[in-house]
Amino acid sequence: METDSAPQEITSLVGREVYSNNGVFVGEVEDIRIDMDQEVVTGLALGQVNRELFDSRVDRSKGVLIPYRWVRAVGDIVLVNDIVERLSEPEEEEAPA
């Protein structure tokens, strides 16, 4: 019986908004990446992404794929680690001064 509920739970992720654990909007789930051999979710494909986070790294017409290991919680929204916010930091700031 658990097998019947699993696909419903996975497909229910589609359309949910994704936020960092700091409350920053990241994007909206458009699809789910699944490893069929291991039967595990490996990533979330996001569309309508926050351009402030991804403009420097992603073509405007494309979404992003984030690793599922970044997901902290799933409920009415999906919470991911704040590591996604660090993607928007300019590379100059990462170099030691």
The first five atom37 places (N, CA, C, CB, O) and aatype in JSON, in Angstrom:
{
  "aatype": [12, 6, 16, 3, 15, 0, 14, 5, 6, 9, 16, 15, 10, 19, 7, 1, 6, 19, 18, 15, 2, 2, 7, 19, 13, 19, 7, 6, 19, 6, 3, 9, 1, 9, 3, 12, 3, 5, 6, 19, 19, 16, 7, 10, 0, 10, 7, 5, 19, 2, 1, 6, 10, 13, 3, 15, 1, 19, 3, 1, 15, 11, 7, 19, 10, 9, 14, 18, 1, 17, 19, 1, 0, 19, 7, 3, 9, 19, 10, 19, 2, 3, 9, 19, 6, 1, 10, 15, 6, 14, 6, 6, 6, 6, 0, 14, 0],
  "atom_mask": [
    [1, 1, 1, 1, 1],
    [1, 1, 1, 1, 1],
    [1, 1, 1, 1, 1],
    [1, 1, 1, 1, 1],
    [1, 1, 1, 1, 1],
    [1, 1, 1, 1, 1],
    [1, 1, 1, 1, 1],
    [1, 1, 1, 1, 1],
    [1, 1, 1, 1, 1],
    [1, 1, 1, 1, 1],
    [1, 1, 1, 1, 1],
    [1, 1, 1, 1, 1],
    [1, 1, 1, 1, 1],
    [1, 1, 1, 1, 1],
    [1, 1, 1, 0, 1],
    [1, 1, 1, 1, 1],
    [1, 1, 1, 1, 1],
    [1, 1, 1, 1, 1],
    [1, 1, 1, 1, 1],
    [1, 1, 1, 1, 1],
    [1, 1, 1, 1, 1],
    [1, 1, 1, 1, 1],
    [1, 1, 1, 0, 1],
    [1, 1, 1, 1, 1],
    [1, 1, 1, 1, 1],
    [1, 1, 1, 1, 1],
    [1, 1, 1, 0, 1],
    [1, 1, 1, 1, 1],
    [1, 1, 1, 1, 1],
    [1, 1, 1, 1, 1],
    [1, 1, 1, 1, 1],
    [1, 1, 1, 1, 1],
    [1, 1, 1, 1, 1],
    [1, 1, 1, 1, 1],
    [1, 1, 1, 1, 1],
    [1, 1, 1, 1, 1],
    [1, 1, 1, 1, 1],
    [1, 1, 1, 1, 1],
    [1, 1, 1, 1, 1],
    [1, 1, 1, 1, 1],
    [1, 1, 1, 1, 1],
    [1, 1, 1, 1, 1],
    [1, 1, 1, 0, 1],
    [1, 1, 1, 1, 1],
    [1, 1, 1, 1, 1],
    [1, 1, 1, 1, 1],
    [1, 1, 1, 0, 1],
    [1, 1, 1, 1, 1],
    [1, 1, 1, 1, 1],
    [1, 1, 1, 1, 1],
    [1, 1, 1, 1, 1],
    [1, 1, 1, 1, 1],
    [1, 1, 1, 1, 1],
    [1, 1, 1, 1, 1],
    [1, 1, 1, 1, 1],
    [1, 1, 1, 1, 1],
    [1, 1, 1, 1, 1],
    [1, 1, 1, 1, 1],
    [1, 1, 1, 1, 1],
    [1, 1, 1, 1, 1],
    [1, 1, 1, 1, 1],
    [1, 1, 1, 1, 1],
    [1, 1, 1, 0, 1],
    [1, 1, 1, 1, 1],
    [1, 1, 1, 1, 1],
    [1, 1, 1, 1, 1],
    [1, 1, 1, 1, 1],
    [1, 1, 1, 1, 1],
    [1, 1, 1, 1, 1],
    [1, 1, 1, 1, 1],
    [1, 1, 1, 1, 1],
    [1, 1, 1, 1, 1],
    [1, 1, 1, 1, 1],
    [1, 1, 1, 1, 1],
    [1, 1, 1, 0, 1],
    [1, 1, 1, 1, 1],
    [1, 1, 1, 1, 1],
    [1, 1, 1, 1, 1],
    [1, 1, 1, 1, 1],
    [1, 1, 1, 1, 1],
    [1, 1, 1, 1, 1],
    [1, 1, 1, 1, 1],
    [1, 1, 1, 1, 1],
    [1, 1, 1, 1, 1],
    [1, 1, 1, 1, 1],
    [1, 1, 1, 1, 1],
    [1, 1, 1, 1, 1],
    [1, 1, 1, 1, 1],
    [1, 1, 1, 1, 1],
    [1, 1, 1, 1, 1],
    [1, 1, 1, 1, 1],
    [1, 1, 1, 1, 1],
    [1, 1, 1, 1, 1],
    [1, 1, 1, 1, 1],
    [1, 1, 1, 1, 1],
    [1, 1, 1, 1, 1],
    [1, 1, 1, 1, 1]
  ],
  "atom_positions": [
    [[0.81, -1.19, 0.0], [0.0, 0.0, 0.0], [0.86, 1.26, 0.0], [-0.92, 0.0, 1.19], [0.44, 2.28, -0.55]],
    [[2.04, 1.21, 0.6], [2.93, 2.36, 0.59], [3.37, 2.71, -0.83], [4.15, 2.1, 1.46], [3.61, 3.88, -1.13]],
    [[3.48, 1.71, -1.7], [3.88, 1.96, -3.07], [2.88, 2.87, -3.77], [4.02, 0.64, -3.82], [3.28, 3.7, -4.59]],
    [[1.59, 2.71, -3.48], [0.57, 3.56, -4.09], [0.71, 5.01, -3.66], [-0.82, 3.04, -3.75], [0.46, 5.91, -4.46]],
    [[1.09, 5.25, -2.42], [1.18, 6.63, -1.94], [2.46, 7.33, -2.39], [1.09, 6.66, -0.42], [2.46, 8.55, -2.52]],
    [[3.54, 6.6, -2.64], [4.8, 7.21, -3.02], [4.7, 8.03, -4.31], [5.85, 6.15, -3.17], [5.14, 9.18, -4.32]],
    [[4.13, 7.48, -5.39], [4.03, 8.31, -6.6], [3.18, 9.57, -6.39], [3.45, 7.49, -7.74], [3.49, 10.61, -6.98]],
    [[2.17, 9.5, -5.6], [1.35, 10.68, -5.33], [2.17, 11.72, -4.58], [0.09, 10.29, -4.52], [2.05, 12.91, -4.87]],
    [[2.98, 11.31, -3.65], [3.81, 12.26, -2.91], [4.84, 12.89, -3.82], [4.5, 11.56, -1.73], [5.07, 14.1, -3.74]],
    [[5.46, 12.11, -4.69], [6.48, 12.65, -5.58], [5.86, 13.64, -6.55], [7.18, 11.52, -6.35], [6.39, 14.74, -6.74]],
    [[4.76, 13.27, -7.17], [4.15, 14.18, -8.14], [3.55, 15.41, -7.47], [3.07, 13.46, -8.93], [3.36, 16.44, -8.12]],
    [[3.26, 15.32, -6.19], [2.72, 16.49, -5.51], [3.77, 17.59, -5.31], [2.15, 16.08, -4.15], [3.42, 18.72, -4.97]],
    [[5.04, 17.26, -5.51], [6.1, 18.27, -5.42], [6.04, 19.26, -6.59], [7.47, 17.6, -5.39], [6.41, 20.42, -6.44]],
    [[5.57, 18.8, -7.73], [5.51, 19.65, -8.92], [4.57, 20.83, -8.65], [5.03, 18.85, -10.16], [3.44, 20.65, -8.19]],
    [[5.06, 22.02, -8.93], [4.27, 23.23, -8.72], [4.51, 23.91, -7.39], [0.0, 0.0, 0.0], [4.06, 25.03, -7.17]],
    [[5.23, 23.24, -6.49], [5.5, 23.87, -5.18], [6.62, 24.89, -5.3], [5.86, 22.8, -4.13], [7.58, 24.71, -6.05]],
    [[6.48, 25.94, -4.53], [7.53, 26.96, -4.49], [8.68, 26.47, -3.61], [6.97, 28.31, -3.96], [8.47, 25.75, -2.63]],
    [[9.88, 26.87, -3.98], [11.09, 26.48, -3.26], [11.71, 27.73, -2.66], [12.1, 25.74, -4.2], [11.91, 28.73, -3.35]],
    [[12.02, 27.66, -1.38], [12.65, 28.77, -0.65], [13.88, 28.24, 0.07], [11.66, 29.42, 0.36], [13.95, 27.06, 0.42]],
    [[14.87, 29.13, 0.28], [16.0, 28.76, 1.11], [15.53, 28.78, 2.56], [17.22, 29.73, 0.89], [14.48, 29.34, 2.87]],
    [[16.3, 28.17, 3.43], [15.91, 28.18, 4.84], [16.02, 29.57, 5.45], [16.76, 27.2, 5.64], [15.65, 29.77, 6.61]],
    [[16.53, 30.56, 4.68], [16.55, 31.96, 5.11], [15.35, 32.73, 4.57], [17.84, 32.63, 4.67], [15.24, 33.93, 4.8]],
    [[14.47, 32.05, 3.85], [13.27, 32.69, 3.34], [13.4, 33.33, 1.97], [0.0, 0.0, 0.0], [12.51, 34.07, 1.56]],
    [[14.49, 33.07, 1.26], [14.68, 33.63, -0.07], [14.03, 32.71, -1.11], [16.2, 33.82, -0.37], [14.28, 31.51, -1.12]],
    [[13.19, 33.29, -1.99], [12.55, 32.51, -3.04], [13.62, 32.01, -4.01], [11.48, 33.34, -3.79], [14.46, 32.79, -4.46]],
    [[13.57, 30.71, -4.33], [14.56, 30.1, -5.22], [13.93, 29.8, -6.58], [15.13, 28.82, -4.6], [14.54, 30.09, -7.62]],
    [[12.73, 29.23, -6.6], [12.08, 28.87, -7.85], [10.85, 28.02, -7.59], [0.0, 0.0, 0.0], [10.36, 27.95, -6.46]],
    [[10.37, 27.38, -8.64], [9.19, 26.53, -8.54], [9.52, 25.17, -9.15], [7.95, 27.17, -9.26], [10.14, 25.09, -10.21]],
    [[9.12, 24.1, -8.47], [9.42, 22.75, -8.95], [8.63, 22.49, -10.23], [9.07, 21.69, -7.86], [7.4, 22.58, -10.26]],
    [[9.37, 22.15, -11.3], [8.74, 21.79, -12.57], [8.83, 20.31, -12.85], [9.38, 22.56, -13.71], [7.98, 19.75, -13.55]],
    [[9.86, 19.67, -12.31], [10.04, 18.24, -12.55], [10.93, 17.67, -11.46], [10.65, 17.98, -13.96], [11.55, 18.4, -10.7]],
    [[10.96, 16.36, -11.42], [11.77, 15.66, -10.41], [12.71, 14.71, -11.12], [10.86, 14.89, -9.39], [12.31, 14.01, -12.05]],
    [[13.96, 14.68, -10.68], [14.94, 13.75, -11.24], [14.99, 12.53, -10.31], [16.36, 14.41, -11.38], [15.16, 12.66, -9.1]],
    [[14.84, 11.36, -10.91], [14.77, 10.11, -10.14], [15.81, 9.13, -10.66], [13.36, 9.49, -10.2], [15.97, 8.98, -11.87]],
    [[16.5, 8.48, -9.74], [17.39, 7.37, -10.09], [16.53, 6.11, -10.02], [18.66, 7.28, -9.12], [16.2, 5.63, -8.93]],
    [[16.16, 5.59, -11.18], [15.24, 4.45, -11.22], [15.87, 3.17, -10.67], [14.78, 4.21, -12.65], [15.17, 2.33, -10.12]],
    [[17.2, 3.02, -10.82], [17.86, 1.82, -10.31], [17.8, 1.75, -8.79], [19.31, 1.77, -10.78], [17.55, 0.7, -8.21]],
    [[18.03, 2.9, -8.15], [18.04, 2.94, -6.68], [16.7, 3.37, -6.1], [19.12, 3.87, -6.2], [16.49, 3.32, -4.89]],
    [[15.78, 3.79, -6.99], [14.44, 4.22, -6.58], [14.49, 5.37, -5.57], [13.68, 3.04, -5.99], [13.83, 5.32, -4.53]],
    [[15.29, 6.4, -5.9], [15.41, 7.58, -5.04], [15.33, 8.84, -5.87], [16.72, 7.54, -4.23], [15.71, 8.86, -7.05]],
    [[14.84, 9.91, -5.25], [14.83, 11.22, -5.89], [16.24, 11.79, -5.76], [13.76, 12.18, -5.24], [16.81, 11.8, -4.67]],
    [[16.79, 12.27, -6.88], [18.16, 12.8, -6.86], [18.22, 14.3, -7.09], [19.0, 12.09, -7.9], [19.24, 14.93, -6.82]],
    [[17.14, 14.89, -7.6], [17.18, 16.31, -7.85], [15.82, 16.9, -8.14], [0.0, 0.0, 0.0], [14.86, 16.17, -8.43]],
    [[15.74, 18.22, -8.06], [14.53, 18.95, -8.4], [14.86, 19.91, -9.54], [13.95, 19.72, -7.16], [15.81, 20.69, -9.46]],
    [[14.07, 19.84, -10.61], [14.22, 20.77, -11.72], [13.32, 21.96, -11.44], [13.86, 20.1, -13.1], [12.11, 21.82, -11.29]],
    [[13.93, 23.14, -11.36], [13.19, 24.35, -11.02], [13.04, 25.25, -12.24], [13.89, 25.1, -9.89], [13.96, 25.42, -13.03]],
    [[11.86, 25.82, -12.35], [11.59, 26.85, -13.35], [11.2, 28.11, -12.61], [0.0, 0.0, 0.0], [11.14, 28.12, -11.38]],
    [[10.93, 29.16, -13.34], [10.57, 30.44, -12.75], [11.51, 30.76, -11.58], [9.11, 30.43, -12.27], [11.08, 31.11, -10.48]],
    [[12.81, 30.64, -11.87], [13.82, 30.81, -10.83], [14.04, 32.27, -10.48], [15.13, 30.18, -11.26], [13.75, 33.17, -11.27]],
    [[14.54, 32.48, -9.29], [14.9, 33.81, -8.8], [16.1, 34.28, -9.61], [15.21, 33.8, -7.26], [17.21, 33.77, -9.45]],
    [[15.89, 35.25, -10.47], [16.95, 35.75, -11.35], [18.11, 36.37, -10.58], [16.38, 36.76, -12.31], [19.24, 36.33, -11.06]],
    [[17.86, 36.93, -9.42], [18.95, 37.5, -8.62], [19.94, 36.43, -8.2], [18.38, 38.21, -7.38], [21.13, 36.7, -8.05]],
    [[19.46, 35.21, -8.01], [20.33, 34.11, -7.6], [21.06, 33.48, -8.78], [19.54, 33.06, -6.86], [22.2, 33.05, -8.65]],
    [[20.4, 33.41, -9.94], [20.91, 32.57, -11.02], [21.3, 33.28, -12.31], [19.92, 31.57, -11.34], [21.85, 32.64, -13.2]],
    [[21.04, 34.58, -12.45], [21.32, 35.25, -13.73], [22.76, 35.11, -14.19], [20.99, 36.71, -13.61], [23.01, 34.95, -15.38]],
    [[23.7, 35.15, -13.27], [25.1, 35.07, -13.67], [25.52, 33.66, -14.08], [25.98, 35.56, -12.55], [26.6, 33.48, -14.65]],
    [[24.7, 32.66, -13.79], [25.1, 31.28, -14.04], [24.18, 30.51, -14.99], [25.16, 30.55, -12.76], [24.57, 29.46, -15.5]],
    [[22.97, 31.02, -15.23], [21.99, 30.27, -16.01], [21.43, 31.14, -17.11], [20.85, 29.75, -15.1], [21.09, 32.31, -16.89]],
    [[21.34, 30.56, -18.31], [20.7, 31.26, -19.43], [19.27, 31.59, -19.04], [20.73, 30.39, -20.74], [18.59, 30.79, -18.39]],
    [[18.81, 32.76, -19.42], [17.5, 33.25, -19.02], [16.35, 32.31, -19.41], [17.26, 34.61, -19.65], [15.32, 32.28, -18.73]],
    [[16.52, 31.55, -20.47], [15.45, 30.68, -20.93], [15.45, 29.31, -20.25], [15.55, 30.5, -22.42], [14.57, 28.49, -20.51]],
    [[16.43, 29.07, -19.4], [16.54, 27.75, -18.77], [16.26, 27.81, -17.28], [17.92, 27.17, -19.01], [16.33, 28.86, -16.66]],
    [[15.95, 26.65, -16.73], [15.78, 26.52, -15.3], [17.06, 25.97, -14.68], [0.0, 0.0, 0.0], [18.12, 26.01, -15.3]],
    [[16.94, 25.46, -13.48], [18.09, 24.88, -12.79], [17.71, 23.53, -12.2], [18.62, 25.84, -11.68], [16.53, 23.27, -11.93]],
    [[18.7, 22.7, -12.01], [18.52, 21.42, -11.35], [19.31, 21.48, -10.06], [18.98, 20.22, -12.26], [20.53, 21.64, -10.08]],
    [[18.62, 21.35, -8.93], [19.33, 21.36, -7.66], [19.33, 19.95, -7.07], [18.68, 22.36, -6.66], [18.35, 19.21, -7.21]],
    [[20.42, 19.58, -6.42], [20.5, 18.24, -5.83], [19.46, 18.07, -4.72], [21.93, 17.98, -5.27], [19.22, 19.0, -3.94]],
    [[18.87, 16.91, -4.66], [17.86, 16.67, -3.63], [18.47, 16.69, -2.23], [17.16, 15.33, -3.88], [17.76, 16.92, -1.25]],
    [[19.76, 16.44, -2.13], [20.4, 16.47, -0.8], [20.35, 17.86, -0.18], [21.87, 16.01, -0.9], [20.54, 18.0, 1.03]],
    [[20.09, 18.9, -0.98], [19.95, 20.26, -0.45], [18.58, 20.48, 0.2], [20.15, 21.28, -1.56], [18.4, 21.46, 0.92]],
    [[17.63, 19.59, -0.04], [16.28, 19.76, 0.51], [16.3, 19.49, 2.0], [15.27, 18.81, -0.2], [16.78, 18.45, 2.46]],
    [[15.78, 20.45, 2.75], [15.72, 20.33, 4.21], [14.35, 19.88, 4.69], [16.08, 21.66, 4.87], [14.25, 19.12, 5.65]],
    [[13.29, 20.34, 4.01], [11.93, 20.0, 4.43], [10.98, 20.18, 3.25], [11.49, 20.88, 5.63], [11.19, 21.01, 2.36]],
    [[9.92, 19.37, 3.27], [8.88, 19.46, 2.26], [7.55, 19.57, 2.98], [8.91, 18.24, 1.3], [7.23, 18.75, 3.84]],
    [[6.78, 20.56, 2.63], [5.45, 20.77, 3.19], [4.64, 21.51, 2.14], [0.0, 0.0, 0.0], [4.61, 21.1, 0.98]],
    [[4.0, 22.6, 2.52], [3.3, 23.44, 1.55], [4.3, 24.06, 0.58], [2.49, 24.54, 2.27], [3.96, 24.37, -0.56]],
    [[5.53, 24.24, 1.04], [6.64, 24.71, 0.22], [7.8, 23.74, 0.42], [7.06, 26.19, 0.58], [7.75, 22.87, 1.29]],
    [[8.84, 23.91, -0.38], [10.05, 23.11, -0.23], [11.15, 24.03, 0.3], [10.48, 22.43, -1.6], [11.41, 25.09, -0.27]],
    [[11.78, 23.63, 1.38], [12.9, 24.39, 1.95], [14.21, 23.73, 1.57], [12.77, 24.51, 3.49], [14.37, 22.51, 1.7]],
    [[15.15, 24.54, 1.09], [16.47, 24.02, 0.74], [17.54, 24.76, 1.54], [16.73, 24.15, -0.78], [17.29, 25.84, 2.07]],
    [[18.72, 24.16, 1.61], [19.84, 24.79, 2.3], [20.14, 26.16, 1.73], [21.1, 23.91, 2.22], [19.86, 26.43, 0.56]],
    [[20.69, 27.02, 2.54], [21.02, 28.37, 2.08], [22.22, 28.39, 1.15], [21.28, 29.27, 3.25], [22.62, 29.45, 0.67]],
    [[22.82, 27.23, 0.88], [23.94, 27.17, -0.06], [23.54, 27.74, -1.41], [24.44, 25.72, -0.23], [24.37, 28.29, -2.13]],
    [[22.28, 27.61, -1.77], [21.79, 28.12, -3.05], [21.95, 29.64, -3.13], [20.32, 27.73, -3.26], [22.15, 30.18, -4.21]],
    [[21.86, 30.32, -2.0], [22.04, 31.77, -1.98], [23.49, 32.15, -2.3], [21.64, 32.34, -0.62], [23.74, 33.21, -2.87]],
    [[24.43, 31.31, -1.93], [25.84, 31.6, -2.15], [26.22, 31.51, -3.63], [26.69, 30.65, -1.35], [27.28, 31.99, -4.02]],
    [[25.37, 30.91, -4.44], [25.64, 30.82, -5.87], [25.64, 32.19, -6.52], [24.62, 29.93, -6.54], [26.3, 32.39, -7.54]],
    [[24.92, 33.13, -5.94], [24.81, 34.46, -6.55], [25.96, 35.39, -6.16], [23.5, 35.09, -6.15], [26.08, 36.48, -6.72]],
    [[26.79, 34.99, -5.23], [27.89, 35.85, -4.79], [28.93, 35.96, -5.88], [28.52, 35.32, -3.5], [29.31, 34.95, -6.47]],
    [[29.41, 37.15, -6.17], [30.46, 37.32, -7.18], [31.71, 36.55, -6.8], [30.81, 38.81, -7.35], [32.05, 36.42, -5.62]],
    [[32.39, 36.04, -7.8], [33.59, 35.23, -7.54], [34.7, 36.04, -6.91], [34.09, 34.61, -8.83], [35.54, 35.47, -6.21]],
    [[34.74, 37.35, -7.12], [35.78, 38.18, -6.52], [35.72, 38.12, -5.0], [35.64, 39.64, -6.99], [36.76, 38.17, -4.34]],
    [[34.53, 38.02, -4.43], [34.39, 37.99, -2.98], [34.89, 36.68, -2.39], [32.95, 38.22, -2.6], [35.23, 36.62, -1.21]],
    [[34.92, 35.62, -3.22], [35.36, 34.33, -2.72], [36.88, 34.24, -2.6], [34.85, 33.22, -3.64], [37.39, 33.45, -1.81]],
    [[37.6, 35.06, -3.37], [39.06, 35.04, -3.32], [39.55, 35.76, -2.07], [39.65, 35.69, -4.58], [38.98, 36.78, -1.67]],
    [[40.6, 35.24, -1.44], [41.15, 35.93, -0.26], [41.7, 37.3, -0.64], [42.26, 35.08, 0.39], [42.24, 37.49, -1.73]],
    [[41.57, 38.24, 0.27], [42.02, 39.62, 0.0], [43.48, 39.79, 0.28], [41.23, 40.61, 0.83], [44.02, 40.88, 0.1]]
  ]
}
